[in-house]
């Protein structure tokens, strides 16, 4: 796979497929981590004298313009981080985009409007997707894939466009691949994996694959309650994917057979209802043993004993991969579990990887120094699919 160092970019129009899919509160960016992660590659191309055309998706618009998902706020923030104005095209492949691109001088940057405002970006029809890729290709001379958070999608700008232009991987994708190989090839042991988040169905694939590689797997978040139910515990009104219980039981059995330590919560924080994440009103949580979850309560975070247990399971690890919060970390009453895992990683001498998505957001929201971790990924879903052993379309498209 070529990198941008293999390209001659001076004076060329370089299309950079970044991942600028940041959370917005109206026009306010609440976490600019993905924008900051995209800056080094863009800045490198600027320094080399390229005309840089940046493109990304944001949210899930329905294939047509939707002002709620405009990248205009992102253009402003990207300009601040680059220390130079970023021209913004109010469309993706229309007259506006062509005029903005045609107006670029060497070393200047433009950002196209949300790629998903065009139905061709995400179409399952190869011809429709290809037609959109053709129009994007007409804007540029070279392609750089640097949106790691999107490489698991067979989308026009990720999969079809590289076939139409000389292409290379950006520095962010190159760095992500280097890290992921450290989690899958010649891993330093003990190798501990911490998995959280809401749905167990989202993580079964990666659990199955990591059972072949990890020494211990720690489970938290909403998905833990399906595991607890599978062990015979009553879980009150906690999140449950009942149809996943047979698969969970099979995985627990496989872990036992392979000698993989599978660690589940011993206590949880419960409350009568899901907390209000806007007002952050007190939710009156209390800690209970997993054997004593009341029928009218739901678990919303791991408890204090589990926090200690999980921290102890990470102290001797040489490699740690963490994906998914331990509870509803957006509310202060249920943030301590996620905070405890993050703190354990900070204090660990291990090579620590935070697997993107909500975990990366939690690290920033809870005030941790990102440099205290070995690596914070920008690609939650993409990271998981890579660790499952899947072929990622956006990476396959960048191969020579």
Secondary structure, 3 states (H helix, E strand, C coil): CCEHHHCCCCCCEEEEECCCCCCEECCEECCCHHHHHHHHHHHHHHHCCCEEEEECCCCCCCCCCCHHHCCHHHHHHHHHHHCCCEEECCCCCCHHHHHHHHCCCCCCEEECCCHHHCHHHCCCCHHHHHHHHHHHHCCCCEEEECCHHHCCCCCHHHHHHHHHCEEEECHHHHHHHHHHHHCCCCCCCCEEEEECCCCHHHCHHHHHHHCCCCCEEEECCCCHHHHHHHCCCCCCCCCCCHHHHHHHHHHHHHHHHHCCEEECCCEEEEECCCCCCCCCCCCCCEEEEHHHCCCCCEEEEECHHHHHHHHHHHCCCCEEEEECCCCCCCCHHHCHHHHHHHHHHHHCCCEEEECCHHHHHHHHHCCCCHHHCCEECCCHHHHHHHHCCCCCHHHHCCCC
